[in-house]
Amino acid sequence: MDDLHEAAGSRRVRHMHGRLFQSRCSSPACATPPFDDLWTLEGTAELRRCPACGALLRPHVCWFGEMPYEMDAIEDALARCDLLLVVGTSGVVHPAASFVALARGRGARAIYVGPEAPANAAAFDDLTLAPAGRALPDLVDAWLGGSAESGAAPC
C-alpha cells in the first residue's frame, strides 16, 4: 500500500491492496483512473468529489470484501515463477493465502519466512521461523553464494 518496495529499487511491484497515496472515484461506472493524491481529511473538511462524474472520491485501497487489484497479472506471475518467497503472513486471508498452492501447482519451490508458522504452513517446501529482518539477509547471502559477505553487489 506504500511505495517502500519502489524506494528500495523494486521495479515490478503489484499493489494488490492498492496505493495509500492514490485516490479513485467511488462510482463503479466511472472510468477515471486512480491518481496520485496526498490530500488528507482534516476536521470537518468537505469530502472531495470526482471531477469527471461528481461521485465521492475514496482511497485507492482494497477494503475487506473487495477483490484485490491486479489479480490477473499476479496469477500470471505465479504460474511462471520458479521460487515463491512469502514473508510474514497469517496464511488465512484469501486470495493471497492461495498463492502458494497456485505456484506449487506449477512446480515452483515455496519458502516462508516469518516469526510464526502460517495457517497454510503445510503448503510450503521450507519454513524459516524467525523475524524477517534477521532471517532474510542470511537467505539472500546463501542464494548469492556468499557474495553479500564478500562485498560483491547483486545483479
BALUMLUM-772285 format. One record per atom (N, C-alpha, C): residue in one letter; atom name; x, y, z; residue number from 1. Coordinates in steps of 0.2 Angstrom, whole numbers, plus 5000, padded with zeros to 4 digits. Layout:
// residues N
+------+------+------+------+------+-----+
! type ! atom !    X !    Y !    Z ! seq !
+------+------+------+------+------+-----+
!    A !   CA !    X !    Y !    Z ! NUM !
...
+------+------+------+------+------+-----+
END
This chain:
// residues 155
+------+------+------+------+------+-----+
! type ! atom !    X !    Y !    Z ! seq !
+------+------+------+------+------+-----+
!    M !    N ! 5004 ! 4994 ! 5000 !   1 !
!    M !   CA ! 5000 ! 5000 ! 5000 !   1 !
!    M !    C ! 5004 ! 5006 ! 5000 !   1 !
!    D !    N ! 5011 ! 5006 ! 5001 !   2 !
!    D !   CA ! 5015 ! 5011 ! 5001 !   2 !
!    D !    C ! 5020 ! 5011 ! 4996 !   2 !
!    D !    N ! 5025 ! 5015 ! 4995 !   3 !
!    D !   CA ! 5030 ! 5014 ! 4990 !   3 !
!    D !    C ! 5037 ! 5012 ! 4992 !   3 !
!    L !    N ! 5037 ! 5008 ! 4998 !   4 !
!    L !   CA ! 5043 ! 5006 ! 5001 !   4 !
!    L !    C ! 5047 ! 5001 ! 4996 !   4 !
!    H !    N ! 5043 ! 4997 ! 4993 !   5 !
!    H !   CA ! 5047 ! 4992 ! 4988 !   5 !
!    H !    C ! 5050 ! 4996 ! 4982 !   5 !
!    E !    N ! 5046 ! 5001 ! 4979 !   6 !
!    E !   CA ! 5049 ! 5005 ! 4974 !   6 !
!    E !    C ! 5055 ! 5009 ! 4977 !   6 !
!    A !    N ! 5055 ! 5012 ! 4983 !   7 !
!    A !   CA ! 5060 ! 5016 ! 4986 !   7 !
!    A !    C ! 5066 ! 5011 ! 4987 !   7 !
!    A !    N ! 5065 ! 5005 ! 4988 !   8 !
!    A !   CA ! 5071 ! 5000 ! 4989 !   8 !
!    A !    C ! 5074 ! 4998 ! 4982 !   8 !
!    G !    N ! 5071 ! 5000 ! 4976 !   9 !
!    G !   CA ! 5073 ! 4998 ! 4970 !   9 !
!    G !    C ! 5069 ! 4993 ! 4966 !   9 !
!    S !    N ! 5064 ! 4990 ! 4969 !  10 !
!    S !   CA ! 5060 ! 4985 ! 4966 !  10 !
!    S !    C ! 5057 ! 4988 ! 4960 !  10 !
!    R !    N ! 5057 ! 4985 ! 4954 !  11 !
!    R !   CA ! 5054 ! 4988 ! 4948 !  11 !
!    R !    C ! 5047 ! 4984 ! 4945 !  11 !
!    R !    N ! 5046 ! 4979 ! 4948 !  12 !
!    R !   CA ! 5040 ! 4975 ! 4945 !  12 !
!    R !    C ! 5035 ! 4974 ! 4951 !  12 !
!    V !    N ! 5032 ! 4979 ! 4954 !  13 !
!    V !   CA ! 5028 ! 4978 ! 4960 !  13 !
!    V !    C ! 5021 ! 4978 ! 4958 !  13 !
!    R !    N ! 5017 ! 4974 ! 4961 !  14 !
!    R !   CA ! 5010 ! 4973 ! 4960 !  14 !
!    R !    C ! 5007 ! 4975 ! 4967 !  14 !
!    H !    N ! 5003 ! 4981 ! 4967 !  15 !
!    H !   CA ! 5000 ! 4983 ! 4973 !  15 !
!    H !    C ! 4993 ! 4980 ! 4973 !  15 !
!    M !    N ! 4992 ! 4974 ! 4975 !  16 !
!    M !   CA ! 4986 ! 4970 ! 4976 !  16 !
!    M !    C ! 4981 ! 4974 ! 4981 !  16 !
!    H !    N ! 4984 ! 4977 ! 4986 !  17 !
!    H !   CA ! 4979 ! 4980 ! 4991 !  17 !
!    H !    C ! 4979 ! 4988 ! 4989 !  17 !
!    G !    N ! 4981 ! 4990 ! 4983 !  18 !
!    G !   CA ! 4980 ! 4997 ! 4981 !  18 !
!    G !    C ! 4986 ! 5001 ! 4984 !  18 !
!    R !    N ! 4985 ! 5008 ! 4983 !  19 !
!    R !   CA ! 4990 ! 5013 ! 4985 !  19 !
!    R !    C ! 4987 ! 5018 ! 4990 !  19 !
!    L !    N ! 4990 ! 5018 ! 4995 !  20 !
!    L !   CA ! 4988 ! 5023 ! 5001 !  20 !
!    L !    C ! 4988 ! 5030 ! 4998 !  20 !
!    F !    N ! 4993 ! 5032 ! 4994 !  21 !
!    F !   CA ! 4993 ! 5039 ! 4992 !  21 !
!    F !    C ! 4990 ! 5040 ! 4985 !  21 !
!    Q !    N ! 4985 ! 5036 ! 4984 !  22 !
!    Q !   CA ! 4981 ! 5037 ! 4977 !  22 !
!    Q !    C ! 4974 ! 5038 ! 4979 !  22 !
!    S !    N ! 4970 ! 5041 ! 4975 !  23 !
!    S !   CA ! 4963 ! 5041 ! 4976 !  23 !
!    S !    C ! 4960 ! 5039 ! 4969 !  23 !
!    R !    N ! 4953 ! 5037 ! 4970 !  24 !
!    R !   CA ! 4949 ! 5035 ! 4964 !  24 !
!    R !    C ! 4942 ! 5036 ! 4965 !  24 !
!    C !    N ! 4938 ! 5036 ! 4960 !  25 !
!    C !   CA ! 4931 ! 5038 ! 4960 !  25 !
!    C !    C ! 4928 ! 5032 ! 4964 !  25 !
!    S !    N ! 4923 ! 5033 ! 4968 !  26 !
!    S !   CA ! 4919 ! 5028 ! 4971 !  26 !
!    S !    C ! 4914 ! 5025 ! 4967 !  26 !
!    S !    N ! 4912 ! 5028 ! 4961 !  27 !
!    S !   CA ! 4907 ! 5025 ! 4956 !  27 !
!    S !    C ! 4910 ! 5020 ! 4952 !  27 !
!    P !    N ! 4907 ! 5014 ! 4952 !  28 !
!    P !   CA ! 4910 ! 5008 ! 4948 !  28 !
!    P !    C ! 4909 ! 5010 ! 4940 !  28 !
!    A !    N ! 4904 ! 5014 ! 4939 !  29 !
!    A !   CA ! 4903 ! 5016 ! 4932 !  29 !
!    A !    C ! 4908 ! 5021 ! 4929 !  29 !
!    C !    N ! 4912 ! 5024 ! 4933 !  30 !
!    C !   CA ! 4916 ! 5030 ! 4931 !  30 !
!    C !    C ! 4923 ! 5027 ! 4929 !  30 !
!    A !    N ! 4925 ! 5029 ! 4923 !  31 !
!    A !   CA ! 4931 ! 5027 ! 4920 !  31 !
!    A !    C ! 4938 ! 5031 ! 4922 !  31 !
!    T !    N ! 4937 ! 5035 ! 4927 !  32 !
!    T !   CA ! 4943 ! 5039 ! 4929 !  32 !
!    T !    C ! 4948 ! 5035 ! 4932 !  32 !
!    P !    N ! 4954 ! 5035 ! 4930 !  33 !
!    P !   CA ! 4959 ! 5030 ! 4933 !  33 !
!    P !    C ! 4961 ! 5033 ! 4940 !  33 !
!    P !    N ! 4964 ! 5029 ! 4944 !  34 !
!    P !   CA ! 4967 ! 5031 ! 4950 !  34 !
!    P !    C ! 4972 ! 5036 ! 4949 !  34 !
!    F !    N ! 4973 ! 5041 ! 4954 !  35 !
!    F !   CA ! 4978 ! 5046 ! 4953 !  35 !
!    F !    C ! 4982 ! 5047 ! 4960 !  35 !
!    D !    N ! 4988 ! 5049 ! 4959 !  36 !
!    D !   CA ! 4992 ! 5051 ! 4965 !  36 !
!    D !    C ! 4989 ! 5057 ! 4969 !  36 !
!    D !    N ! 4989 ! 5056 ! 4975 !  37 !
!    D !   CA ! 4985 ! 5061 ! 4980 !  37 !
!    D !    C ! 4987 ! 5060 ! 4987 !  37 !
!    L !    N ! 4990 ! 5066 ! 4989 !  38 !
!    L !   CA ! 4992 ! 5066 ! 4996 !  38 !
!    L !    C ! 4988 ! 5070 ! 5001 !  38 !
!    W !    N ! 4982 ! 5072 ! 4998 !  39 !
!    W !   CA ! 4977 ! 5075 ! 5002 !  39 !
!    W !    C ! 4974 ! 5071 ! 5008 !  39 !
!    T !    N ! 4973 ! 5074 ! 5014 !  40 !
!    T !   CA ! 4971 ! 5071 ! 5019 !  40 !
!    T !    C ! 4965 ! 5074 ! 5022 !  40 !
!    L !    N ! 4960 ! 5071 ! 5025 !  41 !
!    L !   CA ! 4954 ! 5073 ! 5028 !  41 !
!    L !    C ! 4956 ! 5076 ! 5035 !  41 !
!    E !    N ! 4954 ! 5082 ! 5036 !  42 !
!    E !   CA ! 4956 ! 5086 ! 5042 !  42 !
!    E !    C ! 4949 ! 5089 ! 5045 !  42 !
!    G !    N ! 4948 ! 5087 ! 5051 !  43 !
!    G !   CA ! 4942 ! 5090 ! 5054 !  43 !
!    G !    C ! 4935 ! 5089 ! 5050 !  43 !
!    T !    N ! 4932 ! 5095 ! 5049 !  44 !
!    T !   CA ! 4926 ! 5095 ! 5046 !  44 !
!    T !    C ! 4926 ! 5097 ! 5038 !  44 !
!    A !    N ! 4932 ! 5096 ! 5036 !  45 !
!    A !   CA ! 4933 ! 5097 ! 5029 !  45 !
!    A !    C ! 4928 ! 5094 ! 5024 !  45 !
!    E !    N ! 4926 ! 5097 ! 5019 !  46 !
!    E !   CA ! 4921 ! 5094 ! 5014 !  46 !
!    E !    C ! 4925 ! 5088 ! 5011 !  46 !
!    L !    N ! 4921 ! 5082 ! 5010 !  47 !
!    L !   CA ! 4924 ! 5077 ! 5006 !  47 !
!    L !    C ! 4924 ! 5079 ! 4999 !  47 !
!    R !    N ! 4929 ! 5076 ! 4995 !  48 !
!    R !   CA ! 4930 ! 5078 ! 4988 !  48 !
!    R !    C ! 4927 ! 5074 ! 4984 !  48 !
!    R !    N ! 4925 ! 5076 ! 4978 !  49 !
!    R !   CA ! 4922 ! 5073 ! 4973 !  49 !
!    R !    C ! 4926 ! 5072 ! 4966 !  49 !
!    C !    N ! 4924 ! 5067 ! 4962 !  50 !
!    C !   CA ! 4927 ! 5065 ! 4956 !  50 !
!    C !    C ! 4926 ! 5071 ! 4951 !  50 !
!    P !    N ! 4931 ! 5073 ! 4948 !  51 !
!    P !   CA ! 4930 ! 5079 ! 4943 !  51 !
!    P !    C ! 4926 ! 5077 ! 4937 !  51 !
!    A !    N ! 4926 ! 5070 ! 4936 !  52 !
!    A !   CA ! 4923 ! 5068 ! 4929 !  52 !
!    A !    C ! 4915 ! 5067 ! 4930 !  52 !
!    C !    N ! 4913 ! 5064 ! 4936 !  53 !
!    C !   CA ! 4906 ! 5062 ! 4937 !  53 !
!    C !    C ! 4903 ! 5064 ! 4943 !  53 !
!    G !    N ! 4907 ! 5067 ! 4948 !  54 !
!    G !   CA ! 4904 ! 5070 ! 4954 !  54 !
!    G !    C ! 4903 ! 5065 ! 4960 !  54 !
!    A !    N ! 4904 ! 5059 ! 4959 !  55 !
!    A !   CA ! 4904 ! 5054 ! 4964 !  55 !
!    A !    C ! 4909 ! 5055 ! 4969 !  55 !
!    L !    N ! 4909 ! 5053 ! 4975 !  56 !
!    L !   CA ! 4914 ! 5054 ! 4981 !  56 !
!    L !    C ! 4920 ! 5051 ! 4979 !  56 !
!    L !    N ! 4926 ! 5054 ! 4980 !  57 !
!    L !   CA ! 4932 ! 5050 ! 4979 !  57 !
!    L !    C ! 4934 ! 5046 ! 4986 !  57 !
!    R !    N ! 4937 ! 5041 ! 4985 !  58 !
!    R !   CA ! 4939 ! 5036 ! 4990 !  58 !
!    R !    C ! 4947 ! 5034 ! 4989 !  58 !
!    P !    N ! 4950 ! 5032 ! 4995 !  59 !
!    P !   CA ! 4957 ! 5030 ! 4994 !  59 !
!    P !    C ! 4957 ! 5024 ! 4989 !  59 !
!    H !    N ! 4962 ! 5023 ! 4985 !  60 !
!    H !   CA ! 4963 ! 5018 ! 4981 !  60 !
!    H !    C ! 4966 ! 5012 ! 4984 !  60 !
!    V !    N ! 4962 ! 5009 ! 4989 !  61 !
!    V !   CA ! 4964 ! 5003 ! 4993 !  61 !
!    V !    C ! 4959 ! 4998 ! 4993 !  61 !
!    C !    N ! 4961 ! 4992 ! 4993 !  62 !
!    C !   CA ! 4956 ! 4986 ! 4993 !  62 !
!    C !    C ! 4954 ! 4985 ! 5001 !  62 !
!    W !    N ! 4947 ! 4986 ! 5002 !  63 !
!    W !   CA ! 4944 ! 4985 ! 5008 !  63 !
!    W !    C ! 4942 ! 4978 ! 5009 !  63 !
!    F !    N ! 4941 ! 4975 ! 5015 !  64 !
!    F !   CA ! 4939 ! 4969 ! 5016 !  64 !
!    F !    C ! 4932 ! 4968 ! 5012 !  64 !
!    G !    N ! 4932 ! 4962 ! 5009 !  65 !
!    G !   CA ! 4926 ! 4960 ! 5005 !  65 !
!    G !    C ! 4927 ! 4962 ! 4997 !  65 !
!    E !    N ! 4932 ! 4966 ! 4996 !  66 !
!    E !   CA ! 4933 ! 4968 ! 4989 !  66 !
!    E !    C ! 4938 ! 4964 ! 4986 !  66 !
!    M !    N ! 4938 ! 4963 ! 4979 !  67 !
!    M !   CA ! 4943 ! 4959 ! 4976 !  67 !
!    M !    C ! 4949 ! 4963 ! 4975 !  67 !
!    P !    N ! 4955 ! 4960 ! 4977 !  68 !
!    P !   CA ! 4961 ! 4964 ! 4976 !  68 !
!    P !    C ! 4963 ! 4966 ! 4969 !  68 !
!    Y !    N ! 4967 ! 4971 ! 4968 !  69 !
!    Y !   CA ! 4968 ! 4973 ! 4961 !  69 !
!    Y !    C ! 4974 ! 4969 ! 4958 !  69 !
!    E !    N ! 4974 ! 4969 ! 4952 !  70 !
!    E !   CA ! 4979 ! 4966 ! 4948 !  70 !
!    E !    C ! 4980 ! 4959 ! 4948 !  70 !
!    M !    N ! 4974 ! 4955 ! 4950 !  71 !
!    M !   CA ! 4974 ! 4948 ! 4951 !  71 !
!    M !    C ! 4976 ! 4944 ! 4945 !  71 !
!    D !    N ! 4974 ! 4946 ! 4939 !  72 !
!    D !   CA ! 4976 ! 4943 ! 4933 !  72 !
!    D !    C ! 4984 ! 4943 ! 4932 !  72 !
!    A !    N ! 4987 ! 4949 ! 4933 !  73 !
!    A !   CA ! 4994 ! 4949 ! 4932 !  73 !
!    A !    C ! 4998 ! 4945 ! 4938 !  73 !
!    I !    N ! 4995 ! 4945 ! 4944 !  74 !
!    I !   CA ! 4998 ! 4941 ! 4949 !  74 !
!    I !    C ! 4997 ! 4934 ! 4948 !  74 !
!    E !    N ! 4992 ! 4931 ! 4946 !  75 !
!    E !   CA ! 4991 ! 4924 ! 4944 !  75 !
!    E !    C ! 4995 ! 4922 ! 4938 !  75 !
!    D !    N ! 4996 ! 4926 ! 4934 !  76 !
!    D !   CA ! 5001 ! 4925 ! 4928 !  76 !
!    D !    C ! 5008 ! 4924 ! 4931 !  76 !
!    A !    N ! 5010 ! 4929 ! 4935 !  77 !
!    A !   CA ! 5017 ! 4928 ! 4938 !  77 !
!    A !    C ! 5018 ! 4922 ! 4942 !  77 !
!    L !    N ! 5013 ! 4920 ! 4946 !  78 !
!    L !   CA ! 5013 ! 4914 ! 4950 !  78 !
!    L !    C ! 5014 ! 4908 ! 4945 !  78 !
!    A !    N ! 5010 ! 4908 ! 4940 !  79 !
!    A !   CA ! 5011 ! 4902 ! 4935 !  79 !
!    A !    C ! 5018 ! 4902 ! 4932 !  79 !
!    R !    N ! 5022 ! 4907 ! 4932 !  80 !
!    R !   CA ! 5028 ! 4907 ! 4928 !  80 !
!    R !    C ! 5034 ! 4907 ! 4933 !  80 !
!    C !    N ! 5033 ! 4908 ! 4940 !  81 !
!    C !   CA ! 5038 ! 4908 ! 4944 !  81 !
!    C !    C ! 5041 ! 4901 ! 4946 !  81 !
!    D !    N ! 5048 ! 4901 ! 4947 !  82 !
!    D !   CA ! 5052 ! 4895 ! 4950 !  82 !
!    D !    C ! 5052 ! 4895 ! 4957 !  82 !
!    L !    N ! 5052 ! 4901 ! 4960 !  83 !
!    L !   CA ! 5053 ! 4901 ! 4968 !  83 !
!    L !    C ! 5048 ! 4907 ! 4970 !  83 !
!    L !    N ! 5044 ! 4905 ! 4975 !  84 !
!    L !   CA ! 5040 ! 4910 ! 4979 !  84 !
!    L !    C ! 5042 ! 4911 ! 4986 !  84 !
!    L !    N ! 5044 ! 4917 ! 4987 !  85 !
!    L !   CA ! 5046 ! 4919 ! 4994 !  85 !
!    L !    C ! 5040 ! 4923 ! 4997 !  85 !
!    V !    N ! 5037 ! 4920 ! 5003 !  86 !
!    V !   CA ! 5032 ! 4923 ! 5006 !  86 !
!    V !    C ! 5035 ! 4925 ! 5013 !  86 !
!    V !    N ! 5034 ! 4932 ! 5015 !  87 !
!    V !   CA ! 5037 ! 4934 ! 5021 !  87 !
!    V !    C ! 5031 ! 4937 ! 5025 !  87 !
!    G !    N ! 5030 ! 4934 ! 5031 !  88 !
!    G !   CA ! 5026 ! 4936 ! 5037 !  88 !
!    G !    C ! 5019 ! 4937 ! 5035 !  88 !
!    T !    N ! 5015 ! 4931 ! 5034 !  89 !
!    T !   CA ! 5008 ! 4931 ! 5033 !  89 !
!    T !    C ! 5005 ! 4926 ! 5038 !  89 !
!    S !    N ! 4998 ! 4927 ! 5039 !  90 !
!    S !   CA ! 4995 ! 4923 ! 5043 !  90 !
!    S !    C ! 4993 ! 4917 ! 5039 !  90 !
!    G !    N ! 4993 ! 4917 ! 5032 !  91 !
!    G !   CA ! 4991 ! 4911 ! 5028 !  91 !
!    G !    C ! 4983 ! 4910 ! 5029 !  91 !
!    V !    N ! 4979 ! 4915 ! 5031 !  92 !
!    V !   CA ! 4972 ! 4914 ! 5032 !  92 !
!    V !    C ! 4968 ! 4918 ! 5027 !  92 !
!    V !    N ! 4970 ! 4924 ! 5025 !  93 !
!    V !   CA ! 4966 ! 4929 ! 5021 !  93 !
!    V !    C ! 4967 ! 4927 ! 5013 !  93 !
!    H !    N ! 4961 ! 4925 ! 5010 !  94 !
!    H !   CA ! 4961 ! 4924 ! 5003 !  94 !
!    H !    C ! 4959 ! 4930 ! 4999 !  94 !
!    P !    N ! 4962 ! 4930 ! 4993 !  95 !
!    P !   CA ! 4965 ! 4925 ! 4989 !  95 !
!    P !    C ! 4973 ! 4925 ! 4990 !  95 !
!    A !    N ! 4976 ! 4929 ! 4994 !  96 !
!    A !   CA ! 4983 ! 4929 ! 4995 !  96 !
!    A !    C ! 4985 ! 4922 ! 4998 !  96 !
!    A !    N ! 4982 ! 4919 ! 5002 !  97 !
!    A !   CA ! 4983 ! 4913 ! 5005 !  97 !
!    A !    C ! 4984 ! 4907 ! 5001 !  97 !
!    S !    N ! 4980 ! 4908 ! 4995 !  98 !
!    S !   CA ! 4981 ! 4903 ! 4990 !  98 !
!    S !    C ! 4986 ! 4903 ! 4985 !  98 !
!    F !    N ! 4990 ! 4909 ! 4985 !  99 !
!    F !   CA ! 4996 ! 4910 ! 4981 !  99 !
!    F !    C ! 5001 ! 4904 ! 4981 !  99 !
!    V !    N ! 5002 ! 4902 ! 4987 ! 100 !
!    V !   CA ! 5007 ! 4896 ! 4987 ! 100 !
!    V !    C ! 5005 ! 4890 ! 4984 ! 100 !
!    A !    N ! 4999 ! 4888 ! 4984 ! 101 !
!    A !   CA ! 4996 ! 4882 ! 4981 ! 101 !
!    A !    C ! 4996 ! 4883 ! 4973 ! 101 !
!    L !    N ! 4995 ! 4889 ! 4971 ! 102 !
!    L !   CA ! 4995 ! 4891 ! 4964 ! 102 !
!    L !    C ! 5002 ! 4890 ! 4961 ! 102 !
!    A !    N ! 5007 ! 4893 ! 4965 ! 103 !
!    A !   CA ! 5014 ! 4892 ! 4962 ! 103 !
!    A !    C ! 5016 ! 4885 ! 4963 ! 103 !
!    R !    N ! 5015 ! 4882 ! 4968 ! 104 !
!    R !   CA ! 5017 ! 4875 ! 4969 ! 104 !
!    R !    C ! 5014 ! 4870 ! 4964 ! 104 !
!    G !    N ! 5008 ! 4872 ! 4962 ! 105 !
!    G !   CA ! 5004 ! 4868 ! 4957 ! 105 !
!    G !    C ! 5008 ! 4868 ! 4950 ! 105 !
!    R !    N ! 5011 ! 4873 ! 4949 ! 106 !
!    R !   CA ! 5015 ! 4874 ! 4943 ! 106 !
!    R !    C ! 5022 ! 4872 ! 4944 ! 106 !
!    G !    N ! 5024 ! 4869 ! 4949 ! 107 !
!    G !   CA ! 5031 ! 4867 ! 4950 ! 107 !
!    G !    C ! 5036 ! 4872 ! 4954 ! 107 !
!    A !    N ! 5034 ! 4877 ! 4956 ! 108 !
!    A !   CA ! 5038 ! 4882 ! 4960 ! 108 !
!    A !    C ! 5040 ! 4879 ! 4967 ! 108 !
!    R !    N ! 5046 ! 4881 ! 4969 ! 109 !
!    R !   CA ! 5048 ! 4880 ! 4976 ! 109 !
!    R !    C ! 5045 ! 4886 ! 4980 ! 109 !
!    A !    N ! 5042 ! 4884 ! 4986 ! 110 !
!    A !   CA ! 5039 ! 4889 ! 4990 ! 110 !
!    A !    C ! 5042 ! 4890 ! 4997 ! 110 !
!    I !    N ! 5045 ! 4896 ! 4999 ! 111 !
!    I !   CA ! 5048 ! 4897 ! 5005 ! 111 !
!    I !    C ! 5044 ! 4902 ! 5009 ! 111 !
!    Y !    N ! 5044 ! 4900 ! 5016 ! 112 !
!    Y !   CA ! 5040 ! 4905 ! 5020 ! 112 !
!    Y !    C ! 5045 ! 4908 ! 5025 ! 112 !
!    V !    N ! 5045 ! 4914 ! 5027 ! 113 !
!    V !   CA ! 5049 ! 4917 ! 5032 ! 113 !
!    V !    C ! 5045 ! 4921 ! 5036 ! 113 !
!    G !    N ! 5045 ! 4920 ! 5043 ! 114 !
!    G !   CA ! 5041 ! 4924 ! 5047 ! 114 !
!    G !    C ! 5042 ! 4922 ! 5055 ! 114 !
!    P !    N ! 5040 ! 4926 ! 5059 ! 115 !
!    P !   CA ! 5041 ! 4924 ! 5066 ! 115 !
!    P !    C ! 5036 ! 4918 ! 5069 ! 115 !
!    E !    N ! 5031 ! 4917 ! 5065 ! 116 !
!    E !   CA ! 5026 ! 4911 ! 5067 ! 116 !
!    E !    C ! 5024 ! 4907 ! 5061 ! 116 !
!    A !    N ! 5023 ! 4901 ! 5061 ! 117 !
!    A !   CA ! 5020 ! 4897 ! 5056 ! 117 !
!    A !    C ! 5013 ! 4900 ! 5054 ! 117 !
!    P !    N ! 5012 ! 4900 ! 5047 ! 118 !
!    P !   CA ! 5006 ! 4902 ! 5045 ! 118 !
!    P !    C ! 5001 ! 4897 ! 5045 ! 118 !
!    A !    N ! 4995 ! 4898 ! 5044 ! 119 !
!    A !   CA ! 4989 ! 4893 ! 5044 ! 119 !
!    A !    C ! 4990 ! 4888 ! 5038 ! 119 !
!    N !    N ! 4993 ! 4890 ! 5033 ! 120 !
!    N !   CA ! 4994 ! 4886 ! 5027 ! 120 !
!    N !    C ! 5002 ! 4883 ! 5027 ! 120 !
!    A !    N ! 5005 ! 4882 ! 5032 ! 121 !
!    A !   CA ! 5012 ! 4880 ! 5033 ! 121 !
!    A !    C ! 5013 ! 4874 ! 5029 ! 121 !
!    A !    N ! 5009 ! 4869 ! 5029 ! 122 !
!    A !   CA ! 5010 ! 4863 ! 5025 ! 122 !
!    A !    C ! 5011 ! 4864 ! 5018 ! 122 !
!    A !    N ! 5009 ! 4869 ! 5015 ! 123 !
!    A !   CA ! 5009 ! 4870 ! 5008 ! 123 !
!    A !    C ! 5016 ! 4873 ! 5006 ! 123 !
!    F !    N ! 5020 ! 4874 ! 5011 ! 124 !
!    F !   CA ! 5027 ! 4877 ! 5009 ! 124 !
!    F !    C ! 5032 ! 4871 ! 5009 ! 124 !
!    D !    N ! 5037 ! 4872 ! 5005 ! 125 !
!    D !   CA ! 5043 ! 4867 ! 5005 ! 125 !
!    D !    C ! 5048 ! 4869 ! 5011 ! 125 !
!    D !    N ! 5049 ! 4875 ! 5012 ! 126 !
!    D !   CA ! 5053 ! 4877 ! 5018 ! 126 !
!    D !    C ! 5050 ! 4882 ! 5022 ! 126 !
!    L !    N ! 5051 ! 4881 ! 5029 ! 127 !
!    L !   CA ! 5049 ! 4887 ! 5033 ! 127 !
!    L !    C ! 5055 ! 4889 ! 5037 ! 127 !
!    T !    N ! 5055 ! 4896 ! 5038 ! 128 !
!    T !   CA ! 5060 ! 4898 ! 5042 ! 128 !
!    T !    C ! 5057 ! 4903 ! 5047 ! 128 !
!    L !    N ! 5056 ! 4900 ! 5053 ! 129 !
!    L !   CA ! 5053 ! 4904 ! 5059 ! 129 !
!    L !    C ! 5057 ! 4908 ! 5062 ! 129 !
!    A !    N ! 5058 ! 4914 ! 5060 ! 130 !
!    A !   CA ! 5062 ! 4919 ! 5063 ! 130 !
!    A !    C ! 5060 ! 4926 ! 5060 ! 130 !
!    P !    N ! 5061 ! 4932 ! 5064 ! 131 !
!    P !   CA ! 5060 ! 4938 ! 5061 ! 131 !
!    P !    C ! 5063 ! 4939 ! 5054 ! 131 !
!    A !    N ! 5059 ! 4942 ! 5050 ! 132 !
!    A !   CA ! 5062 ! 4943 ! 5043 ! 132 !
!    A !    C ! 5068 ! 4947 ! 5043 ! 132 !
!    G !    N ! 5069 ! 4952 ! 5047 ! 133 !
!    G !   CA ! 5075 ! 4956 ! 5047 ! 133 !
!    G !    C ! 5081 ! 4952 ! 5049 ! 133 !
!    R !    N ! 5080 ! 4947 ! 5052 ! 134 !
!    R !   CA ! 5086 ! 4943 ! 5054 ! 134 !
!    R !    C ! 5087 ! 4937 ! 5049 ! 134 !
!    A !    N ! 5082 ! 4934 ! 5047 ! 135 !
!    A !   CA ! 5082 ! 4928 ! 5043 ! 135 !
!    A !    C ! 5084 ! 4930 ! 5035 ! 135 !
!    L !    N ! 5081 ! 4935 ! 5033 ! 136 !
!    L !   CA ! 5081 ! 4937 ! 5025 ! 136 !
!    L !    C ! 5088 ! 4938 ! 5023 ! 136 !
!    P !    N ! 5092 ! 4942 ! 5027 ! 137 !
!    P !   CA ! 5099 ! 4943 ! 5025 ! 137 !
!    P !    C ! 5103 ! 4937 ! 5024 ! 137 !
!    D !    N ! 5102 ! 4932 ! 5028 ! 138 !
!    D !   CA ! 5106 ! 4925 ! 5028 ! 138 !
!    D !    C ! 5103 ! 4921 ! 5022 ! 138 !
!    L !    N ! 5097 ! 4922 ! 5020 ! 139 !
!    L !   CA ! 5094 ! 4918 ! 5015 ! 139 !
!    L !    C ! 5097 ! 4921 ! 5008 ! 139 !
!    V !    N ! 5097 ! 4928 ! 5008 ! 140 !
!    V !   CA ! 5099 ! 4931 ! 5002 ! 140 !
!    V !    C ! 5107 ! 4930 ! 5001 ! 140 !
!    D !    N ! 5111 ! 4930 ! 5006 ! 141 !
!    D !   CA ! 5118 ! 4928 ! 5006 ! 141 !
!    D !    C ! 5119 ! 4921 ! 5003 ! 141 !
!    A !    N ! 5115 ! 4917 ! 5006 ! 142 !
!    A !   CA ! 5116 ! 4910 ! 5003 ! 142 !
!    A !    C ! 5114 ! 4909 ! 4996 ! 142 !
!    W !    N ! 5108 ! 4913 ! 4994 ! 143 !
!    W !   CA ! 5106 ! 4912 ! 4987 ! 143 !
!    W !    C ! 5112 ! 4915 ! 4982 ! 143 !
!    L !    N ! 5115 ! 4921 ! 4985 ! 144 !
!    L !   CA ! 5120 ! 4924 ! 4981 ! 144 !
!    L !    C ! 5127 ! 4921 ! 4981 ! 144 !
!    G !    N ! 5127 ! 4915 ! 4985 ! 145 !
!    G !   CA ! 5133 ! 4911 ! 4985 ! 145 !
!    G !    C ! 5139 ! 4915 ! 4990 ! 145 !
!    G !    N ! 5136 ! 4919 ! 4995 ! 146 !
!    G !   CA ! 5141 ! 4922 ! 4999 ! 146 !
!    G !    C ! 5143 ! 4929 ! 4997 ! 146 !
!    S !    N ! 5140 ! 4931 ! 4991 ! 147 !
!    S !   CA ! 5143 ! 4937 ! 4988 ! 147 !
!    S !    C ! 5141 ! 4943 ! 4993 ! 147 !
!    A !    N ! 5136 ! 4943 ! 4997 ! 148 !
!    A !   CA ! 5134 ! 4949 ! 5001 ! 148 !
!    A !    C ! 5140 ! 4950 ! 5006 ! 148 !
!    E !    N ! 5142 ! 4944 ! 5009 ! 149 !
!    E !   CA ! 5148 ! 4944 ! 5014 ! 149 !
!    E !    C ! 5154 ! 4947 ! 5011 ! 149 !
!    S !    N ! 5155 ! 4945 ! 5005 ! 150 !
!    S !   CA ! 5162 ! 4947 ! 5001 ! 150 !
!    S !    C ! 5162 ! 4954 ! 4999 ! 150 !
!    G !    N ! 5156 ! 4957 ! 4999 ! 151 !
!    G !   CA ! 5155 ! 4964 ! 4997 ! 151 !
!    G !    C ! 5153 ! 4965 ! 4990 ! 151 !
!    A !    N ! 5153 ! 4959 ! 4986 ! 152 !
!    A !   CA ! 5150 ! 4960 ! 4979 ! 152 !
!    A !    C ! 5143 ! 4962 ! 4979 ! 152 !
!    A !    N ! 5142 ! 4966 ! 4974 ! 153 !
!    A !   CA ! 5135 ! 4968 ! 4973 ! 153 !
!    A !    C ! 5131 ! 4963 ! 4969 ! 153 !
!    P !    N ! 5124 ! 4962 ! 4971 ! 154 !
!    P !   CA ! 5120 ! 4958 ! 4967 ! 154 !
!    P !    C ! 5118 ! 4961 ! 4961 ! 154 !
!    C !    N ! 5116 ! 4957 ! 4956 ! 155 !
!    C !   CA ! 5114 ! 4959 ! 4949 ! 155 !
!    C !    C ! 5107 ! 4963 ! 4950 ! 155 !
+------+------+------+------+------+-----+
END
